[in-house]
Amino acid sequence: MQTISRPANTQRWRDVYAAALFESDNAKLAERIADAEGALLLRAQELSHVAGDHIEEEEALDSL
């Protein structure tokens, strides 16, 4: 049975976003938000250049 894995960048933006969302240290919050924004923009750019159906991920990015 073949398993389907998500590309690393799919999970990376989700992890970085979650880290920003749940950061409790105000001293780190701005950095976490900047990291998340960068990861979101990078993934959106990647998806615009990758063939295939990425509707669910694109919708997730658009909803943030």
ZADO-1210 file (C-alpha; in nm, 4 decimals, padded with zeros to 6 digits):
<atoms>
<atom x="00.0000" y="00.0000" z="00.0000" code="MET" pos="1"/>
<atom x="00.1394" y="00.3381" z="-00.1017" code="GLN" pos="2"/>
<atom x="00.1297" y="00.6205" z="00.1506" code="THR" pos="3"/>
<atom x="00.0858" y="00.9776" z="00.0442" code="ILE" pos="4"/>
<atom x="00.2938" y="01.2288" z="00.2334" code="SER" pos="5"/>
<atom x="00.2664" y="01.6017" z="00.2322" code="ARG" pos="6"/>
<atom x="00.5579" y="01.7975" z="00.0912" code="PRO" pos="7"/>
<atom x="00.7827" y="01.9369" z="00.3630" code="ALA" pos="8"/>
<atom x="00.6826" y="02.2963" z="00.2879" code="ASN" pos="9"/>
<atom x="00.3161" y="02.2131" z="00.3351" code="THR" pos="10"/>
<atom x="00.3802" y="02.1053" z="00.6904" code="GLN" pos="11"/>
<atom x="00.6408" y="02.3772" z="00.7541" code="ARG" pos="12"/>
<atom x="00.4052" y="02.6707" z="00.7054" code="TRP" pos="13"/>
<atom x="00.1469" y="02.5009" z="00.9242" code="ARG" pos="14"/>
<atom x="00.4014" y="02.4409" z="01.2017" code="ASP" pos="15"/>
<atom x="00.5389" y="02.7960" z="01.1874" code="VAL" pos="16"/>
<atom x="00.1869" y="02.9417" z="01.1869" code="TYR" pos="17"/>
<atom x="00.0911" y="02.7314" z="01.4893" code="ALA" pos="18"/>
<atom x="00.4083" y="02.8402" z="01.6702" code="ALA" pos="19"/>
<atom x="00.3104" y="03.2048" z="01.6196" code="ALA" pos="20"/>
<atom x="-00.0489" y="03.1436" z="01.7152" code="LEU" pos="21"/>
<atom x="00.0388" y="02.9781" z="02.0443" code="PHE" pos="22"/>
<atom x="00.3479" y="03.1801" z="02.1419" code="GLU" pos="23"/>
<atom x="00.3053" y="03.2928" z="02.5003" code="SER" pos="24"/>
<atom x="00.6323" y="03.4845" z="02.5319" code="ASP" pos="25"/>
<atom x="00.5672" y="03.8438" z="02.4224" code="ASN" pos="26"/>
<atom x="00.9387" y="03.8924" z="02.3577" code="ALA" pos="27"/>
<atom x="00.9272" y="03.6207" z="02.0889" code="LYS" pos="28"/>
<atom x="00.5854" y="03.6981" z="01.9434" code="LEU" pos="29"/>
<atom x="00.6911" y="03.9511" z="01.6778" code="ALA" pos="30"/>
<atom x="00.9601" y="03.7157" z="01.5499" code="GLU" pos="31"/>
<atom x="00.7173" y="03.4226" z="01.5373" code="ARG" pos="32"/>
<atom x="00.4631" y="03.6322" z="01.3446" code="ILE" pos="33"/>
<atom x="00.7285" y="03.7466" z="01.0957" code="ALA" pos="34"/>
<atom x="00.8420" y="03.3852" z="01.0478" code="ASP" pos="35"/>
<atom x="00.4833" y="03.2747" z="00.9877" code="ALA" pos="36"/>
<atom x="00.4173" y="03.5528" z="00.7373" code="GLU" pos="37"/>
<atom x="00.7322" y="03.4595" z="00.5475" code="GLY" pos="38"/>
<atom x="00.6442" y="03.0902" z="00.5428" code="ALA" pos="39"/>
<atom x="00.2906" y="03.1655" z="00.4206" code="LEU" pos="40"/>
<atom x="00.4137" y="03.3898" z="00.1402" code="LEU" pos="41"/>
<atom x="00.6792" y="03.1406" z="00.0345" code="LEU" pos="42"/>
<atom x="00.4307" y="02.8541" z="00.0202" code="ARG" pos="43"/>
<atom x="00.1784" y="03.0617" z="-00.1750" code="ALA" pos="44"/>
<atom x="00.4501" y="03.1447" z="-00.4284" code="GLN" pos="45"/>
<atom x="00.5541" y="02.7805" z="-00.4524" code="GLU" pos="46"/>
<atom x="00.1977" y="02.6677" z="-00.5147" code="LEU" pos="47"/>
<atom x="00.1611" y="02.9172" z="-00.7981" code="SER" pos="48"/>
<atom x="00.4480" y="02.7399" z="-00.9780" code="HIS" pos="49"/>
<atom x="00.3627" y="02.3770" z="-00.9003" code="VAL" pos="50"/>
<atom x="00.1397" y="02.1718" z="-01.1241" code="ALA" pos="51"/>
<atom x="-00.1403" y="01.9778" z="-00.9651" code="GLY" pos="52"/>
<atom x="-00.4430" y="02.0165" z="-00.7496" code="ASP" pos="53"/>
<atom x="-00.3692" y="02.2089" z="-00.4305" code="HIS" pos="54"/>
<atom x="-00.7143" y="02.3531" z="-00.3702" code="ILE" pos="55"/>
<atom x="-00.7413" y="02.2613" z="-00.0019" code="GLU" pos="56"/>
<atom x="-00.4011" y="02.4048" z="00.0827" code="GLU" pos="57"/>
<atom x="-00.4617" y="02.7181" z="-00.1247" code="GLU" pos="58"/>
<atom x="-00.7941" y="02.7722" z="00.0534" code="GLU" pos="59"/>
<atom x="-00.6227" y="02.7263" z="00.3898" code="ALA" pos="60"/>
<atom x="-00.3613" y="02.9869" z="00.2977" code="LEU" pos="61"/>
<atom x="-00.6259" y="03.2266" z="00.1670" code="ASP" pos="62"/>
<atom x="-00.8320" y="03.1998" z="00.4830" code="SER" pos="63"/>
<atom x="-00.5482" y="03.3223" z="00.7072" code="LEU" pos="64"/>
</atoms>
